Amino acid sequence: MAGGIEAETGSDVLVSVVIATYNRARLLREAVESLWQQTLPPDRFEIIVVDDASTDNTEAVLRELTRVSPVRLVYHRLPSNRGVAAARNAGVRLAAGPIIASMDNDCCAHPEWLARGLAAFRPGVALVAGVTLDKPGQPVQFFCRSNASGPEENATYPACNAFYRRDTYLEMGGLDETLNFRGLVNLSCECSDTDLAWRMKKKGHGTVFVPELLVYHEVEQLSFSRWLFNPLRIFVAPALIKRHPELRKRLLVSRLFFSSENPPFYLATLGLILGLLAHPILFLLVLPFPYCHRKDLAHRLSLARVPLMVAKLLLLGVYQAVLSVGLIYGSLRFRCVVL
């Protein structure tokens, strides 16, 4: 018994950790080994890794880990690449535990992750969410992608750190595998974890946020081209908002804008156009954009750093422009306006 959770008949397993993976053998090893350090006794949980038809040495790594794992480790390989939602659903179907703990393949778990997650379940609670931090010792630089969340409850309920009641998960049909889209320049993005969480909430199932429920996510070092095109993936936001309109209040600024940086960018774009076509004084409309980035630009301020600051501001403007293109494309594609 742990936190009101009982093992299913004939099994000592309280929780099944499901990890979907694709071509991340090195990081996957770190993820699995972090689970070996859990304070929860090793006979009370299992690890299920679903390989979404990787083409690297993932299978060899998992075969090796399976031989030495102090915890029951199940490796299941899908015959073809079907996306992360399909891989997670397959893992849940294989699970023996009444609770599913979901973690990404490039995360490491806090030693008390499973114990804290289980302790949060009470009657009526179907989803427990926690906090995602950057892995220690990995500084977030300009051309990086951080997946860290804030200290407050994340309304998107990312599956990199989420616990579900297995019976409720299956009753809801699991993750919607159709919410995996390809957009501009063939970039793919999916939002099935957020969709499942909000379907659960709207069915009356309880959700709990535990700030001490921690996983540590890899900080991804990006090439310039990947950094530049990555914001195009946000085209999926209008699809999610269309399906769950209540998220306008929870996720958007003034129920319309994707982030607080978007209105100043649109105003700056208008200022540049009107300043060129009408009157130079309208160039002042550009000023709110650098102001919203003042903390980044003022870092170690000195005259010698002014060219670097200007270059950084221009790059931020280009990045914001690409993000806006993604949002406009998604708004047209899914017929739901998000700016």
C-alpha positions as a Markdown table, in Angstrom:
| # | Residue | x | y | z |
|---|---|---|---|---|
| 1 | Met | 0.0 | 0.0 | 0.0 |
| 2 | Ala | 1.4 | 3.4 | -0.9 |
| 3 | Gly | -0.6 | 6.7 | -0.9 |
| 4 | Gly | -3.9 | 4.8 | -1.2 |
| 5 | Ile | -2.7 | 2.7 | -4.1 |
| 6 | Glu | -2.9 | -1.1 | -4.1 |
| 7 | Ala | -1.2 | -3.5 | -6.4 |
| 8 | Glu | -3.4 | -5.4 | -8.8 |
| 9 | Thr | -4.2 | -9.0 | -7.9 |
| 10 | Gly | -1.2 | -11.3 | -8.4 |
| 11 | Ser | 1.3 | -8.5 | -8.7 |
| 12 | Asp | 3.5 | -6.5 | -6.3 |
| 13 | Val | 3.9 | -3.7 | -8.8 |
| 14 | Leu | 2.4 | -0.4 | -7.7 |
| 15 | Val | 3.6 | 1.8 | -10.6 |
| 16 | Ser | 4.8 | 1.2 | -14.1 |
| 17 | Val | 7.2 | 3.7 | -15.6 |
| 18 | Val | 6.5 | 4.1 | -19.3 |
| 19 | Ile | 9.2 | 5.7 | -21.5 |
| 20 | Ala | 8.7 | 6.1 | -25.3 |
| 21 | Thr | 11.9 | 6.5 | -27.2 |
| 22 | Tyr | 13.3 | 7.0 | -30.7 |
| 23 | Asn | 17.0 | 7.3 | -31.6 |
| 24 | Arg | 18.2 | 8.5 | -28.2 |
| 25 | Ala | 20.2 | 5.5 | -26.9 |
| 26 | Arg | 22.7 | 7.5 | -24.8 |
| 27 | Leu | 20.2 | 9.6 | -23.1 |
| 28 | Leu | 17.8 | 6.7 | -22.6 |
| 29 | Arg | 20.5 | 4.9 | -20.7 |
| 30 | Glu | 20.7 | 7.8 | -18.3 |
| 31 | Ala | 17.0 | 7.9 | -17.9 |
| 32 | Val | 16.8 | 4.2 | -17.0 |
| 33 | Glu | 19.7 | 4.3 | -14.6 |
| 34 | Ser | 18.2 | 7.2 | -12.8 |
| 35 | Leu | 15.1 | 5.0 | -12.1 |
| 36 | Trp | 17.4 | 2.4 | -10.5 |
| 37 | Gln | 18.1 | 5.0 | -7.7 |
| 38 | Gln | 14.5 | 5.3 | -6.6 |
| 39 | Thr | 13.6 | 5.1 | -2.9 |
| 40 | Leu | 10.6 | 3.0 | -3.8 |
| 41 | Pro | 11.6 | -0.7 | -3.4 |
| 42 | Pro | 12.5 | -2.2 | -6.7 |
| 43 | Asp | 9.9 | -5.0 | -6.5 |
| 44 | Arg | 7.1 | -2.3 | -6.3 |
| 45 | Phe | 7.7 | -0.8 | -9.8 |
| 46 | Glu | 8.6 | -1.8 | -13.3 |
| 47 | Ile | 10.1 | 0.1 | -16.2 |
| 48 | Ile | 8.6 | -0.3 | -19.7 |
| 49 | Val | 10.5 | 1.1 | -22.6 |
| 50 | Val | 8.7 | 1.3 | -26.0 |
| 51 | Asp | 11.0 | 1.7 | -28.9 |
| 52 | Asp | 9.3 | 3.6 | -31.8 |
| 53 | Ala | 11.4 | 1.7 | -34.4 |
| 54 | Ser | 14.7 | 3.4 | -33.7 |
| 55 | Thr | 17.5 | 3.1 | -36.2 |
| 56 | Asp | 20.4 | 3.7 | -33.8 |
| 57 | Asn | 21.7 | 1.2 | -31.2 |
| 58 | Thr | 18.7 | 1.6 | -28.8 |
| 59 | Glu | 17.9 | -2.1 | -29.0 |
| 60 | Ala | 21.5 | -3.2 | -28.0 |
| 61 | Val | 21.5 | -0.7 | -25.1 |
| 62 | Leu | 18.2 | -1.9 | -23.8 |
| 63 | Arg | 19.2 | -5.6 | -24.1 |
| 64 | Glu | 22.3 | -4.8 | -22.0 |
| 65 | Leu | 20.3 | -2.8 | -19.4 |
| 66 | Thr | 17.7 | -5.6 | -19.2 |
| 67 | Arg | 20.4 | -8.1 | -18.2 |
| 68 | Val | 21.7 | -6.0 | -15.3 |
| 69 | Ser | 18.6 | -4.1 | -14.2 |
| 70 | Pro | 17.7 | -4.4 | -10.5 |
| 71 | Val | 14.1 | -3.6 | -11.5 |
| 72 | Arg | 11.9 | -5.4 | -13.9 |
| 73 | Leu | 12.7 | -3.8 | -17.3 |
| 74 | Val | 10.5 | -4.5 | -20.3 |
| 75 | Tyr | 11.7 | -3.6 | -23.8 |
| 76 | His | 9.1 | -3.5 | -26.5 |
| 77 | Arg | 9.9 | -2.5 | -30.1 |
| 78 | Leu | 7.2 | -1.2 | -32.5 |
| 79 | Pro | 7.4 | -2.5 | -36.1 |
| 80 | Ser | 7.2 | 1.0 | -37.5 |
| 81 | Asn | 7.6 | 4.6 | -36.4 |
| 82 | Arg | 4.1 | 5.7 | -35.2 |
| 83 | Gly | 4.9 | 8.7 | -33.0 |
| 84 | Val | 5.2 | 9.2 | -29.3 |
| 85 | Ala | 1.5 | 9.0 | -28.4 |
| 86 | Ala | 1.3 | 5.5 | -30.0 |
| 87 | Ala | 4.4 | 4.4 | -28.2 |
| 88 | Arg | 3.1 | 5.6 | -24.8 |
| 89 | Asn | -0.2 | 3.9 | -25.4 |
| 90 | Ala | 1.5 | 0.6 | -26.2 |
| 91 | Gly | 3.5 | 0.9 | -23.0 |
| 92 | Val | 0.4 | 1.5 | -20.9 |
| 93 | Arg | -1.3 | -1.6 | -22.4 |
| 94 | Leu | 1.7 | -3.7 | -21.3 |
| 95 | Ala | 1.8 | -2.2 | -17.8 |
| 96 | Ala | 1.1 | -4.3 | -14.7 |
| 97 | Gly | 0.8 | -1.5 | -12.2 |
| 98 | Pro | -2.4 | 0.4 | -11.4 |
| 99 | Ile | -0.5 | 3.7 | -11.8 |
| 100 | Ile | 1.4 | 4.8 | -14.9 |
| 101 | Ala | 4.4 | 7.1 | -14.4 |
| 102 | Ser | 5.3 | 8.8 | -17.7 |
| 103 | Met | 8.8 | 10.3 | -18.3 |
| 104 | Asp | 10.7 | 11.3 | -21.5 |
| 105 | Asn | 13.6 | 9.4 | -22.8 |
| 106 | Asp | 16.0 | 12.4 | -22.2 |
| 107 | Cys | 15.0 | 13.0 | -18.5 |
| 108 | Cys | 16.4 | 11.8 | -15.2 |
| 109 | Ala | 14.1 | 11.3 | -12.2 |
| 110 | His | 14.7 | 12.6 | -8.7 |
| 111 | Pro | 15.3 | 9.6 | -6.3 |
| 112 | Glu | 11.9 | 10.2 | -4.6 |
| 113 | Trp | 10.0 | 10.7 | -7.9 |
| 114 | Leu | 8.0 | 7.5 | -7.7 |
| 115 | Ala | 7.3 | 7.6 | -4.0 |
| 116 | Arg | 6.1 | 11.2 | -4.1 |
| 117 | Gly | 3.9 | 10.6 | -7.2 |
| 118 | Leu | 2.2 | 7.6 | -5.6 |
| 119 | Ala | 1.7 | 9.4 | -2.3 |
| 120 | Ala | -0.3 | 12.1 | -4.1 |
| 121 | Phe | -3.1 | 9.8 | -5.3 |
| 122 | Arg | -6.4 | 9.9 | -3.4 |
| 123 | Pro | -9.9 | 8.7 | -4.3 |
| 124 | Gly | -11.0 | 10.6 | -7.4 |
| 125 | Val | -7.5 | 11.7 | -8.5 |
| 126 | Ala | -6.6 | 10.4 | -12.0 |
| 127 | Leu | -3.6 | 12.6 | -12.8 |
| 128 | Val | -0.7 | 13.9 | -10.8 |
| 129 | Ala | 1.7 | 16.4 | -12.3 |
| 130 | Gly | 5.0 | 17.8 | -11.2 |
| 131 | Val | 7.8 | 20.2 | -12.1 |
| 132 | Thr | 10.4 | 19.7 | -14.8 |
| 133 | Leu | 13.9 | 21.3 | -14.3 |
| 134 | Asp | 17.0 | 21.5 | -16.5 |
| 135 | Lys | 19.6 | 18.8 | -15.8 |
| 136 | Pro | 22.1 | 20.2 | -13.3 |
| 137 | Gly | 25.3 | 21.5 | -14.9 |
| 138 | Gln | 23.7 | 22.2 | -18.3 |
| 139 | Pro | 23.6 | 26.0 | -18.8 |
| 140 | Val | 20.9 | 27.4 | -21.0 |
| 141 | Gln | 22.6 | 29.4 | -23.7 |
| 142 | Phe | 21.2 | 31.4 | -26.6 |
| 143 | Phe | 21.0 | 28.5 | -29.1 |
| 144 | Cys | 19.5 | 26.0 | -26.7 |
| 145 | Arg | 16.1 | 24.6 | -26.0 |
| 146 | Ser | 15.1 | 24.2 | -22.4 |
| 147 | Asn | 12.0 | 22.2 | -21.4 |
| 148 | Ala | 12.0 | 23.4 | -17.8 |
| 149 | Ser | 8.6 | 24.4 | -16.4 |
| 150 | Gly | 8.0 | 27.1 | -13.8 |
| 151 | Pro | 7.2 | 26.3 | -10.1 |
| 152 | Glu | 3.5 | 26.6 | -10.7 |
| 153 | Glu | 1.1 | 24.0 | -12.2 |
| 154 | Asn | 1.6 | 23.7 | -15.9 |
| 155 | Ala | -1.7 | 23.8 | -17.7 |
| 156 | Thr | -0.4 | 21.7 | -20.6 |
| 157 | Tyr | 0.4 | 18.8 | -18.2 |
| 158 | Pro | 3.4 | 17.5 | -20.2 |
| 159 | Ala | 3.9 | 13.7 | -20.2 |
| 160 | Cys | 7.6 | 14.1 | -19.4 |
| 161 | Asn | 6.5 | 14.2 | -15.7 |
| 162 | Ala | 3.0 | 12.9 | -15.2 |
| 163 | Phe | 1.3 | 10.0 | -13.3 |
| 164 | Tyr | -2.0 | 8.5 | -14.4 |
| 165 | Arg | -4.4 | 6.0 | -13.1 |
| 166 | Arg | -4.1 | 3.2 | -15.6 |
| 167 | Asp | -7.8 | 2.3 | -15.7 |
| 168 | Thr | -8.8 | 5.9 | -16.2 |
| 169 | Tyr | -6.2 | 6.4 | -18.9 |
| 170 | Leu | -7.5 | 3.3 | -20.8 |
| 171 | Glu | -11.2 | 4.3 | -20.2 |
| 172 | Met | -10.4 | 7.7 | -21.8 |
| 173 | Gly | -8.9 | 6.0 | -24.8 |
| 174 | Gly | -5.4 | 6.9 | -23.9 |
| 175 | Leu | -3.5 | 9.5 | -25.9 |
| 176 | Asp | -5.1 | 10.6 | -29.1 |
| 177 | Glu | -2.7 | 9.4 | -31.8 |
| 178 | Thr | -4.3 | 11.6 | -34.4 |
| 179 | Leu | -2.9 | 14.7 | -32.6 |
| 180 | Asn | 0.4 | 14.3 | -34.3 |
| 181 | Phe | 0.8 | 16.8 | -37.1 |
| 182 | Arg | 3.4 | 17.7 | -39.7 |
| 183 | Gly | 3.7 | 21.4 | -40.5 |
| 184 | Leu | 5.9 | 23.7 | -42.4 |
| 185 | Val | 9.4 | 22.4 | -43.4 |
| 186 | Asn | 8.1 | 19.0 | -42.4 |
| 187 | Leu | 8.4 | 19.7 | -38.7 |
| 188 | Ser | 6.2 | 17.5 | -36.5 |
| 189 | Cys | 4.5 | 18.3 | -33.3 |
| 190 | Glu | 1.9 | 16.7 | -31.1 |
| 191 | Cys | -0.3 | 17.8 | -28.2 |
| 192 | Ser | -1.9 | 14.5 | -27.1 |
| 193 | Asp | -0.7 | 14.7 | -23.4 |
| 194 | Thr | -2.4 | 18.1 | -22.9 |
| 195 | Asp | -5.5 | 16.9 | -24.7 |
| 196 | Leu | -5.8 | 13.8 | -22.5 |
| 197 | Ala | -5.3 | 15.8 | -19.3 |
| 198 | Trp | -8.1 | 18.2 | -20.2 |
| 199 | Arg | -10.4 | 15.4 | -21.3 |
| 200 | Met | -9.9 | 13.9 | -17.9 |
| 201 | Lys | -10.6 | 17.2 | -16.1 |
| 202 | Lys | -13.8 | 17.8 | -18.1 |
| 203 | Lys | -15.0 | 14.3 | -17.2 |
| 204 | Gly | -14.7 | 15.2 | -13.6 |
| 205 | His | -11.5 | 13.3 | -12.8 |
| 206 | Gly | -9.3 | 15.1 | -10.2 |
| 207 | Thr | -5.8 | 16.4 | -10.9 |
| 208 | Val | -3.1 | 17.2 | -8.3 |
| 209 | Phe | 0.0 | 19.3 | -8.7 |
| 210 | Val | 3.0 | 18.3 | -6.6 |
| 211 | Pro | 5.9 | 20.9 | -6.7 |
| 212 | Glu | 8.3 | 18.4 | -5.1 |
| 213 | Leu | 7.7 | 15.9 | -7.9 |
| 214 | Leu | 10.8 | 16.5 | -10.0 |
| 215 | Val | 12.4 | 15.3 | -13.2 |
| 216 | Tyr | 15.4 | 16.8 | -14.9 |
| 217 | His | 15.3 | 17.3 | -18.6 |
| 218 | Glu | 18.1 | 17.5 | -21.1 |
| 219 | Val | 19.0 | 21.0 | -22.4 |
| 220 | Glu | 19.1 | 20.5 | -26.1 |
| 221 | Gln | 22.0 | 22.2 | -27.9 |
| 222 | Leu | 20.6 | 23.4 | -31.3 |
| 223 | Ser | 22.3 | 24.3 | -34.6 |
| 224 | Phe | 21.4 | 27.7 | -35.9 |
| 225 | Ser | 19.0 | 26.3 | -38.4 |
| 226 | Arg | 17.2 | 24.1 | -35.9 |
| 227 | Trp | 17.0 | 27.0 | -33.4 |
| 228 | Leu | 15.6 | 29.2 | -36.1 |
| 229 | Phe | 12.9 | 26.8 | -37.4 |
| 230 | Asn | 12.0 | 25.2 | -34.1 |
| 231 | Pro | 9.3 | 27.8 | -33.3 |
| 232 | Leu | 7.4 | 26.7 | -36.4 |
| 233 | Arg | 6.3 | 23.7 | -34.3 |
| 234 | Ile | 4.0 | 26.0 | -32.4 |
| 235 | Phe | 1.5 | 25.7 | -35.3 |
| 236 | Val | -0.2 | 23.0 | -33.2 |
| 237 | Ala | -1.4 | 25.5 | -30.6 |
| 238 | Pro | -4.5 | 26.5 | -32.5 |
| 239 | Ala | -5.5 | 22.9 | -32.9 |
| 240 | Leu | -5.3 | 22.4 | -29.2 |
| 241 | Ile | -7.2 | 25.6 | -28.4 |
| 242 | Lys | -9.9 | 24.7 | -30.9 |
| 243 | Arg | -10.4 | 21.3 | -29.2 |
| 244 | His | -10.3 | 22.9 | -25.7 |
| 245 | Pro | -11.5 | 26.5 | -25.8 |
| 246 | Glu | -11.1 | 26.9 | -22.0 |
| 247 | Leu | -7.3 | 26.8 | -22.5 |
| 248 | Arg | -7.6 | 30.4 | -24.0 |
| 249 | Lys | -7.9 | 31.7 | -20.5 |
| 250 | Arg | -5.2 | 29.3 | -19.0 |
| 251 | Leu | -2.6 | 29.5 | -21.7 |
| 252 | Leu | -3.0 | 32.7 | -23.8 |
| 253 | Val | -2.4 | 36.3 | -23.1 |
| 254 | Ser | -5.6 | 38.2 | -23.4 |
| 255 | Arg | -7.1 | 35.0 | -24.7 |
| 256 | Leu | -5.5 | 35.6 | -28.1 |
| 257 | Phe | -1.7 | 35.8 | -27.9 |
| 258 | Phe | 0.6 | 32.9 | -27.5 |
| 259 | Ser | 3.0 | 34.8 | -25.2 |
| 260 | Ser | 3.5 | 38.2 | -23.7 |
| 261 | Glu | 6.3 | 38.8 | -26.3 |
| 262 | Asn | 3.9 | 38.5 | -29.3 |
| 263 | Pro | 1.9 | 41.8 | -28.9 |
| 264 | Pro | 5.1 | 43.9 | -28.8 |
| 265 | Phe | 6.5 | 42.1 | -31.8 |
| 266 | Tyr | 3.3 | 42.7 | -33.9 |
| 267 | Leu | 3.4 | 46.3 | -32.8 |
| 268 | Ala | 7.0 | 46.6 | -33.8 |
| 269 | Thr | 6.3 | 45.1 | -37.2 |
| 270 | Leu | 3.4 | 47.6 | -37.7 |
| 271 | Gly | 5.8 | 50.5 | -36.5 |
| 272 | Leu | 8.4 | 49.5 | -39.1 |
| 273 | Ile | 5.9 | 49.4 | -41.9 |
| 274 | Leu | 4.1 | 52.7 | -41.0 |
| 275 | Gly | 7.4 | 54.4 | -40.2 |
| 276 | Leu | 8.6 | 53.7 | -43.7 |
| 277 | Leu | 5.3 | 54.4 | -45.5 |
| 278 | Ala | 3.8 | 57.2 | -43.4 |
| 279 | His | 5.9 | 59.1 | -40.8 |
| 280 | Pro | 9.2 | 58.4 | -39.0 |
| 281 | Ile | 7.7 | 59.1 | -35.6 |
| 282 | Leu | 5.8 | 55.8 | -36.0 |
| 283 | Phe | 9.1 | 54.0 | -35.6 |
| 284 | Leu | 8.6 | 54.5 | -31.9 |
| 285 | Leu | 6.1 | 51.7 | -32.0 |
| 286 | Val | 9.2 | 49.4 | -32.2 |
| 287 | Leu | 10.4 | 50.3 | -28.7 |
| 288 | Pro | 8.1 | 47.9 | -26.7 |
| 289 | Phe | 9.8 | 44.9 | -28.3 |
| 290 | Pro | 13.4 | 45.6 | -27.0 |
| 291 | Tyr | 11.8 | 46.7 | -23.7 |
| 292 | Cys | 10.2 | 43.3 | -23.2 |
| 293 | His | 13.7 | 41.7 | -23.8 |
| 294 | Arg | 15.4 | 44.2 | -21.5 |
| 295 | Lys | 16.7 | 41.6 | -19.0 |
| 296 | Asp | 18.5 | 39.6 | -21.7 |
| 297 | Leu | 19.8 | 42.7 | -23.5 |
| 298 | Ala | 21.0 | 44.5 | -20.3 |
| 299 | His | 23.1 | 41.5 | -19.2 |
| 300 | Arg | 26.6 | 42.7 | -18.4 |
| 301 | Leu | 25.9 | 46.0 | -20.2 |
| 302 | Ser | 28.9 | 47.8 | -21.6 |
| 303 | Leu | 29.7 | 49.9 | -24.6 |
| 304 | Ala | 31.8 | 47.1 | -26.1 |
| 305 | Arg | 28.8 | 44.7 | -25.9 |
| 306 | Val | 26.4 | 47.1 | -27.8 |
| 307 | Pro | 27.0 | 45.4 | -31.2 |
| 308 | Leu | 26.4 | 42.0 | -29.6 |
| 309 | Met | 23.2 | 43.3 | -28.0 |
| 310 | Val | 22.0 | 44.6 | -31.3 |
| 311 | Ala | 22.7 | 41.3 | -33.1 |
| 312 | Lys | 20.9 | 39.4 | -30.3 |
| 313 | Leu | 17.9 | 41.7 | -30.6 |
| 314 | Leu | 17.8 | 41.2 | -34.4 |
| 315 | Leu | 18.0 | 37.4 | -33.9 |
| 316 | Leu | 15.2 | 37.6 | -31.3 |
| 317 | Gly | 13.1 | 39.5 | -33.9 |
| 318 | Val | 13.7 | 36.9 | -36.5 |
| 319 | Tyr | 12.9 | 34.1 | -34.1 |
| 320 | Gln | 9.6 | 35.9 | -33.2 |
| 321 | Ala | 8.8 | 36.3 | -36.8 |
| 322 | Val | 9.2 | 32.6 | -37.5 |
| 323 | Leu | 7.1 | 31.8 | -34.5 |
| 324 | Ser | 4.4 | 34.2 | -35.7 |
| 325 | Val | 4.5 | 32.5 | -39.1 |
| 326 | Gly | 3.9 | 29.2 | -37.4 |
| 327 | Leu | 0.9 | 30.6 | -35.4 |
| 328 | Ile | -0.7 | 32.2 | -38.5 |
| 329 | Tyr | -0.2 | 29.0 | -40.5 |
| 330 | Gly | -1.8 | 27.0 | -37.6 |
| 331 | Ser | -4.6 | 29.5 | -37.3 |
| 332 | Leu | -5.5 | 29.1 | -40.9 |
| 333 | Arg | -5.0 | 25.3 | -41.0 |
| 334 | Phe | -7.2 | 24.6 | -38.0 |
| 335 | Arg | -9.5 | 27.6 | -38.4 |
| 336 | Cys | -8.9 | 28.9 | -34.9 |
| 337 | Val | -7.1 | 32.2 | -34.3 |
| 338 | Val | -4.1 | 32.2 | -32.0 |
| 339 | Leu | -1.5 | 35.0 | -32.4 |
